[in-house]
Amino acid sequence: MNQKQTIKIALAGNPNVGKSTLFNTLTGLKQHTGNWPGKTVILAKGSFSYKGKDYTIYDLPGTYSLLSNSTDEEVARDFIVFEKPDITIVVLDATTIERNLNLALQVMEITDQVIICINLIDEAKKKGIIINENVMMDKLGVPVIKISARNKVGINLLLDTIDRMITGNISTTPYQIKYSNEVEEKLKQLIPKMDKIVGDDISPRWLALRLLDGDESILKTYMRRKQMGEGEEKSDGYK
């Protein structure tokens, strides 16, 4: 990647996992907020530099899923799908990892450029919770880093991991959920059709899953943006 190009990062996570604290730690005072185009949802946008590279980071609305059941979910989902961040960082609460993993798995179905940040490790330690990030990394197929955004623990490792992923020194193989035989058979039929429609723009498997779930909104949004040339819906234009 051209080092003069600004690299785009999305910050995703459930509500109250410390996502905004991490955002503030990374960006300091170099941030501002604005509405997502056509929505009342506010996005925070900030910037930072590391090892000669410039980054823009977006603090997405806190959500429990990306199933577009709410405006917040729709905005978070659409940002990852259409704005195509170079890296999506998913922040988990170290004390409630199992519940938080649902969102992480959904993100990994959309993009393979994912870093998992396990935040609040100080709180987990107080509760006697032990987390083996290396085992999680092997299972999930993406970098897993333990941090305390509030105390700035693990931030340097996170920055180094971001840099290594951007420079191609880290490759990922995100864990993909295997569904029932019936669903997987339907996916085999749908994926080639989706591939013809969206190509590399969206993961055909993820889009097929959404359609099987009865959610046609993402395909409609894609077709609308295609017709509009995406000129009116870019996040960098939010005010």
Disulfide bonds with the S-S distance in Angstrom:
none
